[in-house]
Amino acid sequence: MALETFAIFANGAYFPNAMTLCVVSVWTLLVTMLFVNRNEILSNLTRGKLIILCLAVAFWLWVGLSIKWSISTDQTWTDFNRTGGYLAVLFLGVMLCGNRAVRNWVVPLFVGIVTSAAVYGIGSKILPTVIDNLEDATRIAVPMGYANATGLLMALAYPLSLYIA
């Protein structure tokens, strides 16, 4: 959740420095979890989970192979790293979804983080001198840096908020 909070408030971890920190952190977390709980994690893998993970790995490898025919190899490399970060997050989610304690805390924590991001975003309209929103004064783009990403983040938390209610 700390990584998710950083990603939200670092313009969605879209820019290379923030994105690199998020990707490296999530891979480090994944490798550490595999090292510490390898037997428990492998015993919880079902056939369906394995198929989903294999498809995600295949997609990641396809993105990596596309460097060969890409017009902009720098952007393709960035997308390969970003896709690898998404893959690591998916692996973590699949590994942790079997743990009841984690499932009980993830939803309230995610809703709390999104709520803080929403307060920060609306703060740019209420207190424009305190929270800077130079991208577009007519749309709520902070903290993600892009209005559509901010809206999508808020929409992701909506069904979870209803679940909590």
C-alpha positions in Angstrom: 0.0 0.0 0.0 2.9 2.3 0.6 4.0 1.6 -3.0 0.5 2.4 -4.3 0.4 5.6 -2.3 3.8 6.7 -3.8 2.6 5.8 -7.3 -0.6 7.9 -6.9 1.2 10.9 -5.6 4.2 10.7 -8.0 2.0 11.5 -11.0 0.8 7.9 -11.2 4.4 6.8 -11.5 4.2 7.7 -15.1 7.5 9.5 -15.4 10.7 7.4 -15.6 12.2 8.2 -12.2 9.0 7.5 -10.2 8.1 4.5 -12.4 11.6 3.0 -12.0 11.3 3.2 -8.3 7.9 1.6 -8.3 8.9 -1.2 -10.6 12.1 -2.0 -8.7 10.3 -1.9 -5.4 7.5 -4.3 -6.5 10.0 -6.7 -8.0 12.1 -6.6 -4.8 8.9 -7.3 -2.8 7.9 -10.2 -5.1 11.4 -11.9 -5.0 11.5 -11.4 -1.2 8.0 -13.0 -0.8 9.0 -15.9 -3.0 12.2 -16.4 -1.0 10.5 -16.2 2.4 7.2 -18.1 1.6 8.0 -20.2 -1.4 6.4 -23.4 -0.2 3.1 -21.8 0.9 2.8 -19.7 -2.3 3.4 -22.7 -4.6 0.9 -24.8 -2.7 -1.8 -22.2 -3.2 -1.4 -22.0 -7.0 -4.3 -23.5 -8.7 -4.6 -24.3 -12.4 -6.6 -21.2 -13.2 -4.1 -18.9 -11.4 -1.3 -20.6 -13.2 -3.0 -20.0 -16.6 -3.5 -16.3 -15.8 0.1 -15.9 -14.7 1.4 -17.7 -17.8 -0.7 -15.5 -20.1 0.6 -12.4 -18.4 4.2 -13.6 -18.7 3.6 -14.3 -22.4 2.3 -10.8 -22.9 5.3 -9.3 -21.1 7.7 -11.3 -23.3 5.8 -10.2 -26.4 6.3 -6.5 -25.3 10.0 -7.3 -24.9 10.3 -9.0 -28.3 8.6 -6.0 -29.9 11.8 -4.0 -29.3 13.2 -5.8 -32.4 10.7 -4.1 -34.8 9.8 -1.0 -32.8 10.2 2.4 -34.3 10.9 4.0 -30.9 13.0 1.4 -29.0 13.4 3.8 -26.0 9.6 4.0 -25.5 9.2 0.3 -26.0 11.9 -0.4 -23.4 10.0 1.9 -21.0 6.8 0.0 -21.8 8.5 -3.3 -21.2 9.7 -2.2 -17.8 6.2 -0.8 -16.9 4.6 -4.1 -18.1 7.0 -6.0 -15.9 6.0 -3.9 -13.0 2.3 -4.7 -13.7 3.2 -8.4 -14.0 5.0 -8.3 -10.6 1.9 -6.6 -9.0 -0.3 -9.3 -10.6 2.0 -12.0 -9.2 1.8 -10.4 -5.7 -2.0 -10.2 -5.9 -2.3 -13.8 -6.9 0.1 -14.9 -4.1 -1.5 -12.8 -1.4 -5.2 -13.4 -2.3 -5.1 -16.7 -0.5 -4.2 -15.0 2.8 -7.4 -14.0 4.8 -5.6 -11.3 6.9 -4.4 -9.6 3.7 -7.8 -9.7 2.1 -9.4 -8.1 5.2 -7.0 -5.1 5.1 -6.4 -4.5 1.4 -9.9 -3.1 0.6 -10.1 -0.5 3.4 -6.5 0.6 2.9 -6.9 1.0 -0.9 -10.1 3.0 -0.3 -8.3 5.1 2.3 -5.5 5.9 -0.1 -7.9 6.8 -2.9 -9.9 9.0 -0.5 -6.7 10.8 0.4 -5.9 11.3 -3.3 -9.5 12.6 -3.9 -9.1 15.1 -1.0 -5.8 16.2 -2.4 -7.3 16.5 -5.9 -10.3 18.5 -4.8 -8.0 20.6 -2.6 -6.5 22.1 -5.8 -9.9 23.6 -6.5 -10.7 24.7 -2.9 -7.2 25.9 -2.1 -5.4 26.6 -5.4 -2.6 28.6 -3.8 -1.7 25.6 -1.6 -2.1 22.7 -4.0 -0.7 23.5 -7.5 -2.6 22.3 -10.5 -0.8 23.8 -13.5 -1.7 21.1 -16.0 -5.3 22.2 -16.5 -7.1 24.6 -14.2 -10.5 23.3 -15.4 -10.0 19.6 -14.6 -8.9 17.7 -11.5 -5.6 16.2 -12.6 -3.7 16.1 -9.4 -2.3 13.9 -7.9 -2.1 11.6 -10.9 -1.1 14.3 -13.3 -3.7 13.3 -15.9 -7.4 13.9 -15.4 -8.5 10.6 -17.0 -6.1 8.6 -14.7 -7.4 10.4 -11.7 -11.0 9.6 -12.7 -10.2 6.0 -13.3 -8.5 5.7 -9.9 -11.6 7.2 -8.2 -13.9 4.8 -10.2 -11.8 1.8 -9.1 -12.5 2.6 -5.5 -16.2 3.1 -6.0 -17.3 -0.6 -5.9 -14.9 -1.2 -3.1 -16.5 1.6 -1.1 -19.9 0.1 -1.7 -18.5 -3.2 -0.5 -17.3 -1.6 2.8 -20.7 0.2 3.2 
